[in-house]
Amino acid sequence: MDMWKQSYEQLIFLQDRSVGLKAIIAVHSTKLGPALGGCRMRHYGSDEEAVDDALRLAQGMTYKSAVSGIPYGGGKAVILSHPGQGPREALFQALGRQLQKMQGGYITGMDLGTSVADMDWIRLQTPYVTDTSGSLGAVNDLTATMTAYGVYLGILAALKRVFGTESAEHRTVAVQGLGKVGYQLCRYLYHAGAKLIVADVDPVRVQKVVRDFRGIPKRTDVIMSEPCDVFSPCALGGILDDQSVSGLNCRIVAGAANNQLAESRHGALLHDKGILYAPDYVINAGGIIVTAAELNGGDAAVAQQNVEKISGTLKDVFKTADAKGLPTAVAADLIAEELLGI
Ligand code: NAI
């Protein structure tokens, strides 16, 4: 994705000094429906970095909803963690007041660094929030589980294309990041007979996957260059850059992390290296599909049926890439942009 060829509908710098809130809300597009996308809270090196994160993530959400066939647009909120900010309840209620002013043009939810409790604080001020206590996505961590399921189905579709069989049996998958999604992905892969090599900065999470799914632990600084069939990034975005792509030792990259390509040209670099890339926003759409089901009054079964369509969506991306001789990352963008009329 090239952010600069995009236009954004709204970029809001929200400051509430009384509670120490500094936040950015980016609404990329509401063309196909209200903008959906979670609220992230983290420390940023600079305000520019936070803006860049919000813009890139909001655009990714537009593309993700479009290719997933759900009637929503894309947006994202980021809260900048900084010393001296007020209690969480005050921060999230202040954000909720802003969402209420936006009257549903942007609907938020949980993301990195935010919790169900935070969404409950927002809910005190506005209905335009998902992932609150008791909601479809929040119960049994369905959002993360369905995200992992979609990534798993994406991995199977990619294996079929590369090796001719849609099976993970005896395939080696290197999973980077064993949090909510990474752990569930390991569960699906383990039960499908895959061999797992795993890494996380948190040793407790590593031990859990070693114990539960016979994961073979590796250091975080080597997991990307381990020989494997599939490398699955499930931690941070921006990890596929010149250096890391040249060190990859896999046939497929398919994972949950958002915005895996440091720059859009890294999609072409993977292609040139003969590595099949399953575009992140195509296969990690399980979470947003659950959110869409929740907003439309659907249940877990409806959400799962819709997540199962990810496999077909990815196969369409592969077909377009073949037909036009494009890297898969470019083919996915093309499909999304056609749907959006960009
Ligand atoms: P999480 O915060 O539960 O897990 C992330 C894990 O990555 C943590 O265990 C953390 O210790 C680990 N980690 C951080 N830096 C690392 C490094 N350098 N090397 C190895 N491990 C590292 O987050 P979650 O929910 O599992 O999400 C994972 C990724 O998937 C994120 O990029 C997120 O944006 C993306 N995603 C998540 C969705 C969801 O439903 N939770 C939906 C779509 C995308």
Residues whose N, C-alpha, C, O or C-beta is under 5 A from the ligand:
A	BS01	NAI	T143 A144 T147 Q176 G177 L178 G179 K180 V181 G182 A199 D200 V201 D202 R205 T220 C234 A235 L236 G237 A256 A257 N258 N284 G287
